[in-house]
Amino acid sequence: MTQRIRTTAAAFTIAALAILVVALGAQVSNAEKPAKTPTAEKILDRYVEATGGIKAYDKLQNSVVKGALEIPAAGITLDIVAYSARPNKAYSKAESPAIGSFESGTSGAICWENSVMQGARILEGAELAEKLRESAFESMAYWRAIYDTVTVAGIDTVAGSPCYAVVLKAKEGKPRTYFFDQESGLLAKTRSVVATQMGDIAVEAFPSDYRKEGDILVSHKTTMKLMSQDRVMTITSVAYNVAIPDSVFAIPAAIQELLKK
């Protein structure tokens, strides 16, 4: 009888140990599994939250951004000012003693450009679609209103940090791939093909130097690679909800003349 009890107890102990080993093995296995990749929607929403949150963006009505664009290979630096306002009003001007001035604007469904070198023109087709998308006020905060589909393309490394690659596709225009830092949730890189008067141009941009402007975290430096050249955009000031005269967004006379034709 005693022997049978001992045998039964031994069997129970072995069985219990087996269950414990399996349970521990499952926990270790689960611990070793890589974290599940979040959906593209969650990655984009996390970016919005990391830069201030949708409630902070909802309080914004307009912005004025000033800075400089440097083209090191050409030895040129352009002073830049950009105005934007809800829902899709935009005006920007870049100027340099070396190449003169370049202006662009959006008012409703009309997008235009005017420069000393190329004169005035009205954007059409792919250029128009892309400019309208870019002119949407704080477009990354309201990405759902701009992009039809967003998908995770995988994980890549930017400046030594793992990033989620998210492909954003609008109804018109080519898709863009945005790379969001896994740790901070901030945008670390963009890859796109931009429609221009000279044709499609591949552009890679690397936003950095994020700093608070009011309640919004803003990148103050962006290094761009296009046409075998580096370009560096440095932001010197950002102002939100300021008084902007209506004349800033008015269609200039040279563009009005083109509209009459």
C-alpha positions in Angstrom: 0.0 0.0 0.0 2.8 2.4 1.0 4.7 1.5 -2.2 1.5 2.3 -4.3 1.1 5.6 -2.6 4.7 6.5 -3.2 4.4 5.4 -6.9 1.2 7.5 -7.2 2.9 10.5 -5.6 5.9 10.1 -7.8 3.7 10.0 -10.9 1.8 13.0 -9.7 5.0 14.9 -9.1 6.3 14.1 -12.6 3.0 15.1 -14.1 3.0 18.3 -12.2 6.5 19.1 -13.2 5.6 18.3 -16.8 2.7 20.8 -16.7 5.0 23.4 -15.0 7.7 22.9 -17.7 5.1 23.3 -20.5 3.6 26.4 -18.9 7.0 28.0 -18.4 8.0 27.0 -21.9 4.9 28.7 -23.2 5.7 31.9 -21.3 9.3 31.9 -22.5 8.2 31.3 -26.0 5.7 34.2 -25.8 8.4 36.4 -24.3 10.7 35.7 -27.2 8.1 36.4 -29.8 8.5 39.8 -31.4 5.9 42.3 -30.6 3.0 42.3 -33.1 3.3 45.1 -35.6 0.5 47.7 -35.1 -1.8 48.7 -37.9 -1.1 51.6 -40.1 -4.0 53.5 -38.5 -2.6 53.1 -35.0 0.9 54.2 -36.2 -0.5 57.3 -37.8 -2.7 58.1 -34.8 0.3 57.6 -32.5 2.2 60.2 -34.5 -0.6 62.7 -34.1 -0.7 62.0 -30.4 3.1 62.3 -30.1 3.1 65.7 -31.8 0.4 67.2 -29.6 -2.8 65.3 -30.0 -5.9 65.9 -32.2 -7.5 68.3 -29.7 -4.4 70.6 -29.9 -4.6 70.5 -33.7 -8.3 71.3 -33.6 -7.5 74.6 -31.9 -5.3 75.8 -34.8 -6.7 78.0 -37.5 -3.6 79.1 -39.4 0.2 79.2 -39.2 3.1 81.2 -40.4 6.4 79.4 -40.8 9.7 81.1 -41.6 13.1 79.6 -42.4 15.8 79.0 -44.9 16.4 76.5 -47.6 20.1 75.7 -48.3 21.4 74.1 -51.5 25.0 73.3 -50.6 26.1 72.1 -54.0 25.0 75.4 -55.6 26.1 77.6 -52.7 22.6 79.1 -52.6 20.4 79.8 -49.5 16.8 81.0 -50.0 14.8 82.8 -47.3 11.3 81.2 -47.0 8.0 82.2 -45.5 4.9 80.0 -45.7 1.4 80.9 -44.7 -1.4 78.3 -44.4 -5.0 78.4 -43.1 -8.0 76.2 -42.9 -9.2 74.5 -44.9 -6.7 74.6 -47.7 -5.4 78.1 -48.2 -1.7 78.3 -48.7 1.0 80.8 -49.9 4.7 80.5 -49.8 7.6 82.6 -51.1 11.3 81.7 -51.4 13.8 84.3 -52.5 17.5 84.6 -53.0 19.7 87.3 -54.6 21.2 84.6 -56.8 18.0 83.3 -58.4 15.3 85.8 -57.5 11.9 84.9 -56.0 9.6 81.9 -56.3 6.0 82.1 -55.2 3.2 79.5 -55.0 -0.3 79.5 -53.6 -3.6 77.6 -53.3 -7.0 79.1 -53.1 -9.9 76.7 -53.4 -9.3 74.5 -56.4 -6.7 76.8 -58.0 -3.0 76.2 -57.5 -0.4 78.4 -59.0 3.3 79.2 -59.2 5.1 82.4 -60.2 8.9 82.8 -60.5 11.4 85.2 -62.1 12.9 82.3 -64.1 9.8 80.5 -65.3 7.0 83.1 -65.1 3.4 82.5 -64.0 1.6 79.3 -64.5 -1.5 77.4 -63.2 -1.0 73.8 -62.1 -3.0 71.0 -63.7 -3.3 67.2 -63.6 -1.0 65.4 -61.2 0.7 68.6 -60.1 -2.6 70.1 -59.1 -3.8 67.0 -57.3 -0.5 66.9 -55.3 -0.5 70.6 -54.5 -4.1 70.4 -53.2 -3.2 67.5 -51.0 -0.1 69.3 -49.6 -2.2 72.5 -49.0 -4.6 70.8 -46.7 -4.1 72.4 -43.3 -2.1 70.2 -41.0 -2.6 67.3 -43.4 -0.8 64.7 -41.2 -3.1 65.4 -38.3 -6.2 64.8 -40.5 -4.8 62.1 -42.7 -8.1 60.2 -42.8 -9.6 63.0 -44.9 -6.7 62.9 -47.4 -5.7 59.3 -47.9 -7.9 56.5 -49.0 -5.7 53.6 -47.9 -2.8 53.2 -45.4 -0.8 50.0 -45.0 2.2 48.9 -43.2 5.0 47.9 -45.6 7.4 46.5 -43.0 10.1 47.7 -40.7 13.2 49.7 -41.8 16.1 51.4 -40.1 16.5 55.2 -40.2 19.6 56.8 -38.6 20.1 53.6 -36.6 16.6 53.4 -35.2 13.9 50.9 -36.2 10.9 52.5 -37.9 7.6 51.3 -39.2 7.2 52.0 -42.9 3.6 53.1 -43.8 2.4 53.5 -47.3 -0.2 56.2 -47.8 -2.3 56.3 -51.0 -4.7 59.0 -52.1 -7.3 58.8 -54.9 -4.9 60.7 -57.2 -1.2 60.8 -57.3 1.5 58.4 -56.4 1.7 56.7 -53.0 4.1 58.0 -50.3 6.0 56.0 -47.8 6.4 57.5 -44.3 8.8 56.0 -41.7 7.8 56.4 -38.1 10.3 55.8 -35.2 9.1 52.8 -33.2 10.2 54.4 -29.9 9.1 58.0 -30.2 6.3 57.6 -32.8 7.7 60.6 -34.7 8.2 60.9 -38.4 11.9 60.1 -39.3 11.8 59.8 -43.1 9.5 60.2 -46.1 9.9 58.8 -49.6 7.8 60.1 -52.4 7.7 60.8 -56.1 6.7 64.4 -56.7 5.0 65.6 -59.9 6.7 68.8 -61.2 6.9 70.8 -64.4 10.1 68.9 -65.3 8.5 65.5 -64.7 8.4 63.1 -61.7 11.2 63.6 -59.2 12.0 61.1 -56.4 12.5 62.8 -53.1 13.6 61.5 -49.7 13.3 63.7 -46.7 14.6 63.3 -43.1 12.8 65.5 -40.5 14.6 66.0 -37.3 15.2 68.5 -34.4 11.6 68.3 -33.1 10.8 71.2 -30.7 7.6 72.4 -29.1 5.8 75.4 -30.7 2.9 76.0 -28.4 1.2 72.6 -28.0 2.6 71.2 -31.2 5.9 69.3 -31.6 7.4 70.6 -34.9 10.4 69.4 -36.9 12.8 72.4 -37.2 15.2 70.7 -39.7 14.6 68.6 -42.7 17.4 67.2 -45.0 16.2 66.3 -48.5 17.8 64.3 -51.2 16.6 64.9 -54.8 18.1 65.1 -58.2 21.5 64.0 -56.8 21.6 67.0 -54.5 21.1 67.6 -50.8 18.9 70.4 -49.6 18.5 71.5 -46.0 15.4 73.2 -44.7 15.8 75.0 -41.4 12.8 76.4 -39.5 13.6 79.6 -37.5 10.0 80.4 -36.3 6.5 79.0 -36.2 3.5 81.0 -35.2 -0.1 79.7 -34.9 -3.4 81.5 -34.8 -2.1 84.9 -35.9 -3.6 87.7 -37.9 -3.1 87.0 -41.6 -4.4 89.5 -44.1 -6.8 88.1 -46.7 -4.5 89.6 -49.3 -1.8 87.0 -48.5 -4.0 84.3 -50.1 -5.3 86.4 -52.9 -4.7 85.2 -56.5 -2.0 87.6 -58.0 -2.7 89.6 -61.1 -0.4 87.5 -63.3 -2.4 84.4 -62.4 -5.8 86.1 -62.9 -4.7 87.0 -66.4 -4.0 83.4 -67.1 -7.4 82.4 -65.8 -9.1 84.8 -68.2 -7.6 83.0 -71.2 
